[in-house]
Amino acid sequence: FMRMFEINSKIGQKLFMIRRMSIDLFFFIFLLLVFTMTYCIASEALMYPFNDNSSLGGTIFNAVKRAYLNVFGDINIQGIDENIAEGHCTVDSIKKTWKVSDITEATLEKSEYYKIEKVRETVVGQVNYYFTFGLLCLYLLFVNIMLINLLIAIFSNTYADSEAKSGIIYKT
């Protein structure tokens, strides 16, 4: 259907540009996925170090969703606090870290150990909290500034290249 518009010298040039930009966009999305998945895996491992959850699909979905929403400004620092507290506060990890034996699944969320302040008192909790925050800042810096500027530069180059070639193709 679109082939019939390629005859026109004005519309054909634009279709040629759109086709080339689509290819460039595919490679940009691949590069964006590399950065996003790297951030997802690292932040998930830092926030939930004791995760023995068998729901791998739910874990991957939540990690990708969080990284995707971070790009658009949904940072949710309080959510990071809650995730780190939840990820570090399992019955086994609390028993090993604080040397307490009276914690069970039923009393876990009501205990004093299930708070971000208590998690930050541990060395692992402090390192994971600050490293996750630093990783978030680096991720947002690279994705929002560097990669978006790269996309603009790629599209500008494709546009200029297509304009130069369209004169030859359509003999204008």
Salt bridges, closest charged atoms under 4 A:
GLU6 OE1 - ARG3 NH1 3.22
GLU6 OE2 - ARG19 NH2 2.43
GLU44 OE1 - ARG66 NH2 2.66
ASP81 OD1 - ARG120 NH2 3.33
GLU112 OE1 - LYS118 NZ 3.90
GLU121 OE1 - LYS118 NZ 3.54
ASP161 OD2 - ARG20 NH2 3.24
GLU163 OE2 - LYS14 NZ 3.82
